[in-house]
Amino acid sequence: MEKRKIILCDSNILFDYFQGDTKIIKELDALGFERLGLSSVTIAEAYFGMKKNEMRLTKELVRKFNIFHLDKQISQQFLDLMFEFRTLIAIPDALIASTALVNGLELYTLNIKDFDFIEGIKLYKPKF
């Protein structure tokens, strides 16, 4: 039996799940959290934007995901993307895209235009 690949969730997916978006909740629940990943950049963005009364819930939600930390390969991929697309891509998006590329992960995002110009990026197509 083939192991099912992990899908890396962009920051907007995490935020929309946290905000109770029923389509996102249904999609992530159908995939199962054992198949979902977050970049440490996405987690940092979540921590940056959370209110004090959201701290516990944010940490609990983040713990459900597989976490992908930055390493030398991701850093080099990030630098390559920034060099090539410096006027087209934001730094957090480049780091998240680099995490997906280096780890061979599909990226689940609502902001397709932020990533679709990157050669080799695989974007997840939701079922719901």
C-alpha positions in Angstrom: 0.0 0.0 0.0 1.4 3.4 -1.0 1.9 6.0 1.7 -0.2 9.0 1.2 1.7 12.2 0.7 1.6 15.1 3.1 0.0 18.3 1.8 1.6 21.6 2.9 -1.0 24.2 4.0 -0.4 27.8 3.2 -1.0 30.4 5.9 -4.4 31.3 4.5 -5.6 27.7 4.9 -4.6 27.7 8.6 -6.2 31.1 9.2 -9.5 30.2 7.5 -9.6 26.9 9.4 -9.1 28.7 12.6 -11.8 31.2 11.6 -14.3 28.4 11.0 -14.5 28.4 7.2 -16.7 25.3 6.6 -15.2 24.5 3.2 -11.7 24.5 4.6 -12.7 22.5 7.7 -14.4 19.9 5.6 -11.4 19.6 3.3 -8.8 19.3 6.1 -10.9 16.9 8.1 -11.4 14.7 5.0 -7.7 14.6 4.3 -6.9 13.9 8.0 -4.3 15.9 10.0 -1.8 13.1 9.7 -1.6 14.1 6.0 -1.3 17.8 6.6 1.8 19.9 7.1 2.8 23.5 8.0 6.0 25.4 7.4 7.5 26.9 10.5 7.0 30.2 8.6 3.2 29.6 8.6 3.3 28.9 12.3 5.3 32.1 12.9 2.7 34.1 10.9 -0.1 32.6 13.0 1.7 33.4 16.3 2.4 37.0 15.0 -1.3 37.6 14.3 -2.9 35.9 17.2 -4.7 37.7 20.1 -3.8 36.8 23.7 -7.1 34.9 24.1 -6.2 32.8 21.0 -2.8 31.5 22.2 -4.0 28.2 23.6 -6.2 27.3 20.7 -3.6 28.3 18.2 -0.9 26.1 19.8 -3.4 23.2 20.0 -4.3 23.5 16.3 -0.7 23.8 15.2 0.2 20.6 17.1 -2.2 18.6 14.9 0.0 19.2 11.8 3.3 17.8 10.6 5.8 20.6 11.0 8.5 21.4 8.4 11.4 23.4 9.7 13.8 25.5 7.7 17.1 23.9 6.8 20.0 24.5 4.4 18.2 23.1 1.4 15.1 25.2 2.0 17.3 28.3 2.6 19.1 27.8 -0.7 15.8 27.2 -2.6 14.5 30.3 -1.0 17.5 32.4 -2.1 17.1 31.0 -5.7 13.4 32.0 -5.7 14.1 35.4 -4.3 16.8 36.0 -6.9 14.5 34.9 -9.8 11.2 36.3 -8.6 12.2 39.2 -6.3 9.5 41.5 -7.6 6.8 38.8 -7.8 6.9 37.0 -4.5 6.7 37.9 -0.8 9.4 36.6 1.5 7.0 34.4 3.5 5.5 32.9 0.3 9.0 32.2 -1.0 9.9 30.4 2.2 6.7 28.3 2.1 7.1 27.5 -1.6 10.7 26.5 -0.9 9.5 24.1 1.8 7.1 22.5 -0.6 9.6 22.2 -3.4 12.4 20.8 -1.3 10.2 18.2 0.4 8.2 17.3 -2.8 4.9 18.4 -1.2 1.7 19.7 -2.8 0.8 23.2 -1.6 -2.7 23.9 -0.5 -3.4 27.6 -0.9 -6.3 29.9 -1.7 -3.8 32.3 -3.4 -2.9 30.4 -6.5 -1.5 33.5 -8.2 1.1 33.9 -5.5 2.7 30.6 -6.5 1.6 29.4 -9.9 4.6 31.0 -11.7 7.1 28.9 -9.8 8.4 26.0 -11.9 8.0 22.7 -10.3 5.5 23.8 -7.6 2.6 21.3 -7.2 -0.6 23.0 -6.1 -3.3 20.9 -4.3 -6.7 21.0 -5.8 -9.4 20.7 -3.1 -12.1 18.1 -3.4 -14.8 20.2 -1.7 
